[in-house]
Amino acid sequence: MYIASFHDARDELDLDELDAVDPETARTINRLFDPESSLWIIAKQWASDTLRRPGARLHDYFLLLDSYAVYNERPGAPQIIAAHFDRDPSTRTVRASMTSHALIPLAQNWLVGRGADPSRVLEPQGWSDPLDAETERLEGFLRSSGERFEVHDTFSRHEAPYEIWVIATDTEQPPGPAEVFIWRLPDDQNPAYTVRRGQFASIEAAYEWTRDTSAPLPASPRTRAARLRVAPVQPSPAQAPAPPLTMPNAHRPHGR
């Protein structure tokens, strides 16, 4: 899969003709276009994709892969960057913001919160696929969770078996429980990943679990109830269907 360098976006953004509205914007632009950085566009929503009205502000949204994160001074640094550009042609100014995320659905959530069209979710093409319905459900839940979760820490394992965990607290729940979301991809040849969710009595307990992520992940009460509702009826051995034949997918780079 070909992915473009973020430097390729500079001409279309016309940033050289615009003034930064504040020091944070200037710092963000300098970091994004630093010649020493290695940022790659994995998904985008251009302002040019929508009808331009005279005097309308132009908003551009990007999901970026930071290939240097693997070599970051902080082991396990997140590799996904979400970036938003708000351009005002009438005043020839630009406001830019960016943030790092361990999981793509959390980066998508951040962009939607800044006006990205949720009906055209920025989705990397040609990457690994979700393995099952539970993974798809959890990713959709995180994507639409708004500012519900406060992320306390993350860790990304950048070699096989690939693994990303996020420790967060739910602002809609009473103080105390900590949530863990964990993404797994066994190896480069495996085309599908999983996302799972667990709940712990405290952040300290969640950290303790991350010391050995092969240990069972305690399900939250809501997750347990959902599993009970959708638990399939097991057929008798005589009626059990034969396992389906599977076709291996082409190799895709991991990224969620």
C-alpha positions as CSV (number, residue, x, y, z in Angstrom):
1,M,0.0,0.0,0.0
2,Y,1.4,3.4,-1.0
3,I,1.1,6.1,1.6
4,A,2.1,9.7,0.9
5,S,4.5,11.8,3.0
6,F,2.8,14.6,4.9
7,H,5.1,17.0,3.2
8,D,3.1,16.3,0.0
9,A,0.1,18.0,1.6
10,R,1.8,21.4,2.1
11,D,1.2,22.8,-1.4
12,E,-2.6,22.0,-1.3
13,L,-2.9,23.5,2.1
14,D,-1.3,26.8,0.9
15,L,0.1,27.4,4.3
16,D,2.9,29.6,2.9
17,E,0.3,32.2,2.1
18,L,-1.3,32.1,5.6
19,D,-0.4,33.5,9.0
20,A,-0.6,31.3,12.1
21,V,-3.2,32.7,14.5
22,D,-1.3,31.9,17.7
23,P,2.1,30.4,18.9
24,E,0.5,27.0,19.3
25,T,-0.4,26.9,15.7
26,A,3.1,28.0,14.6
27,R,4.7,25.2,16.8
28,T,2.3,22.6,15.4
29,I,3.0,23.5,11.8
30,N,6.8,23.6,12.5
31,R,6.6,20.1,14.0
32,L,4.4,18.6,11.3
33,F,6.6,19.9,8.5
34,D,9.9,19.4,10.3
35,P,12.3,18.0,7.6
36,E,13.6,15.5,10.2
37,S,10.1,14.1,10.9
38,S,8.7,11.1,9.2
39,L,4.9,11.5,9.0
40,W,2.8,9.6,6.5
41,I,-0.8,10.3,5.5
42,I,-2.9,7.2,6.1
43,A,-6.4,8.9,5.8
44,K,-7.6,12.4,5.1
45,Q,-10.7,14.7,4.7
46,W,-9.8,17.6,2.5
47,A,-11.8,20.9,2.5
48,S,-11.7,20.5,-1.3
49,D,-13.8,17.4,-0.9
50,T,-16.8,19.6,0.0
51,L,-18.5,22.5,-1.7
52,R,-16.5,25.6,-1.2
53,R,-18.6,28.7,-0.5
54,P,-17.2,32.2,-0.8
55,G,-15.8,33.3,2.6
56,A,-16.3,29.9,4.1
57,R,-13.6,28.5,6.4
58,L,-11.7,25.5,5.1
59,H,-11.2,22.5,7.4
60,D,-8.8,19.7,6.7
61,Y,-8.4,16.5,8.8
62,F,-5.6,14.0,8.7
63,L,-4.7,10.7,10.3
64,L,-0.9,10.3,10.2
65,L,1.5,7.5,10.9
66,D,4.6,8.6,12.9
67,S,7.2,6.1,11.7
68,Y,9.8,7.6,14.1
69,A,7.7,6.8,17.1
70,V,9.3,3.4,17.2
71,Y,12.6,5.1,18.0
72,N,11.1,7.6,20.5
73,E,12.9,8.2,23.8
74,R,9.8,6.9,25.5
75,P,9.4,3.2,24.8
76,G,5.9,2.3,23.5
77,A,5.1,5.8,22.3
78,P,1.8,6.1,20.3
79,Q,2.3,6.0,16.5
80,I,-1.0,7.6,15.3
81,I,-1.3,11.4,15.0
82,A,-4.5,13.3,14.3
83,A,-4.2,16.8,12.8
84,H,-6.7,19.5,12.1
85,F,-6.2,22.6,10.0
86,D,-8.8,25.5,10.1
87,R,-8.0,27.9,7.3
88,D,-9.8,31.3,6.9
89,P,-9.2,32.7,3.4
90,S,-10.9,36.0,4.3
91,T,-8.3,36.8,6.9
92,R,-5.5,34.7,5.4
93,T,-4.9,32.9,8.7
94,V,-4.7,29.3,9.8
95,R,-5.2,27.5,13.1
96,A,-3.6,24.1,13.4
97,S,-3.8,21.5,16.2
98,M,-2.6,17.9,16.6
99,T,-2.5,15.1,19.1
100,S,-1.0,11.6,19.4
101,H,-3.1,8.5,20.0
102,A,-2.4,4.8,20.5
103,L,-5.6,3.6,18.8
104,I,-7.1,4.8,15.5
105,P,-10.7,5.0,16.8
106,L,-9.6,7.5,19.5
107,A,-7.8,9.6,16.9
108,Q,-11.0,9.5,14.7
109,N,-13.0,10.5,17.7
110,W,-10.8,13.5,18.3
111,L,-11.2,14.6,14.7
112,V,-15.0,14.2,14.7
113,G,-15.0,16.4,17.9
114,R,-13.4,19.1,15.7
115,G,-15.9,18.9,12.9
116,A,-14.8,16.0,10.7
117,D,-17.8,14.4,9.0
118,P,-18.6,11.3,11.0
119,S,-20.5,9.9,7.9
120,R,-17.1,9.8,6.1
121,V,-15.0,8.4,8.9
122,L,-11.3,8.7,8.1
123,E,-10.4,5.0,7.6
124,P,-7.0,3.8,6.5
125,Q,-7.2,1.7,3.3
126,G,-5.3,-1.6,2.9
127,W,-4.5,-2.1,6.6
128,S,-5.4,-4.9,8.9
129,D,-9.1,-5.8,9.3
130,P,-11.1,-6.3,12.5
131,L,-11.3,-10.0,13.3
132,D,-14.8,-10.2,14.8
133,A,-18.0,-8.3,15.6
134,E,-16.8,-7.5,19.2
135,T,-13.8,-5.7,17.7
136,E,-16.0,-3.7,15.4
137,R,-18.4,-2.8,18.2
138,L,-15.7,-1.6,20.5
139,E,-14.1,0.5,17.8
140,G,-17.4,2.1,16.9
141,F,-18.0,2.8,20.6
142,L,-14.6,4.5,21.0
143,R,-15.0,6.4,17.8
144,S,-18.3,7.9,19.0
145,S,-17.4,8.3,22.7
146,G,-16.8,12.0,22.6
147,E,-14.8,13.3,25.6
148,R,-16.2,10.5,27.8
149,F,-12.8,8.8,28.4
150,E,-9.8,10.3,30.1
151,V,-6.7,8.5,28.9
152,H,-4.0,8.0,31.6
153,D,-1.5,6.0,29.8
154,T,-0.8,3.9,26.7
155,F,1.8,1.4,25.4
156,S,2.4,0.3,21.8
157,R,4.5,-2.8,21.1
158,H,6.1,-2.2,17.7
159,E,7.2,-5.7,17.0
160,A,5.4,-9.0,16.8
161,P,3.3,-10.0,18.5
162,Y,1.9,-6.5,18.1
163,E,-0.1,-5.1,21.1
164,I,-1.5,-1.8,22.2
165,W,-3.1,-1.1,25.5
166,V,-4.9,2.1,26.8
167,I,-5.7,2.8,30.4
168,A,-8.6,5.2,30.8
169,T,-11.3,6.3,33.3
170,D,-14.9,6.8,32.3
171,T,-16.2,10.2,33.2
172,E,-19.8,8.9,33.0
173,Q,-19.1,6.3,35.6
174,P,-18.6,6.8,39.4
175,P,-15.0,7.4,40.4
176,G,-12.9,4.3,40.9
177,P,-13.1,1.8,38.0
178,A,-10.4,1.9,35.3
179,E,-11.0,0.8,31.8
180,V,-8.4,-1.1,29.7
181,F,-8.7,-1.3,25.9
182,I,-6.3,-3.7,24.2
183,W,-5.5,-4.2,20.5
184,R,-3.7,-7.3,19.3
185,L,-2.3,-8.5,16.0
186,P,-0.3,-11.8,16.3
187,D,2.2,-11.2,13.5
188,D,2.8,-9.6,10.1
189,Q,1.2,-12.6,8.2
190,N,-2.0,-12.4,10.2
191,P,-4.6,-10.1,8.4
192,A,-6.9,-9.5,11.3
193,Y,-6.7,-7.9,14.8
194,T,-8.8,-7.8,17.9
195,V,-9.9,-5.2,20.4
196,R,-11.0,-6.1,23.8
197,R,-12.2,-4.2,26.9
198,G,-11.7,-4.8,30.6
199,Q,-12.6,-3.1,33.8
200,F,-10.5,-2.9,37.0
201,A,-11.2,-1.6,40.5
202,S,-8.5,1.1,40.2
203,I,-5.8,2.5,37.8
204,E,-3.2,0.7,39.9
205,A,-4.9,-2.7,39.3
206,A,-5.1,-1.9,35.6
207,Y,-1.3,-1.2,35.6
208,E,-0.7,-4.5,37.4
209,W,-2.6,-6.4,34.7
210,T,-0.5,-4.8,31.9
211,R,2.6,-6.5,33.4
212,D,1.2,-9.8,32.0
213,T,-1.3,-9.1,29.3
214,S,-1.7,-12.9,28.7
215,A,-3.7,-13.0,31.9
216,P,-7.6,-13.0,31.6
217,L,-9.0,-9.6,31.0
218,P,-11.9,-8.9,33.5
219,A,-15.0,-7.9,31.6
220,S,-17.0,-4.8,32.6
221,P,-20.5,-5.4,33.9
222,R,-22.0,-4.1,30.7
223,T,-19.8,-6.3,28.6
224,R,-20.7,-9.4,30.6
225,A,-24.4,-8.5,30.2
226,A,-24.1,-8.0,26.4
227,R,-22.3,-11.4,26.1
228,L,-25.1,-13.1,27.9
229,R,-27.7,-11.5,25.7
230,V,-26.0,-12.6,22.5
231,A,-24.5,-16.0,23.7
232,P,-25.3,-18.5,20.9
233,V,-27.0,-21.8,21.5
234,Q,-24.4,-24.5,21.2
235,P,-25.4,-27.3,18.8
236,S,-25.1,-30.9,19.8
237,P,-22.0,-32.7,18.5
238,A,-24.1,-34.5,15.9
239,Q,-25.4,-31.2,14.6
240,A,-22.2,-29.1,14.9
241,P,-21.4,-27.6,11.5
242,A,-18.1,-28.1,9.9
243,P,-15.6,-25.2,10.2
244,P,-15.8,-22.9,7.2
245,L,-13.1,-22.8,4.6
246,T,-11.0,-19.6,4.8
247,M,-9.0,-17.9,2.2
248,P,-5.9,-16.1,3.5
249,N,-6.0,-12.4,2.8
250,A,-3.1,-10.5,1.2
251,H,-0.6,-9.2,3.7
252,R,-1.5,-5.8,5.1
253,P,0.5,-3.6,7.4
254,H,-0.9,-3.3,10.9
255,G,-2.0,0.1,12.2
256,R,-5.0,0.0,14.5
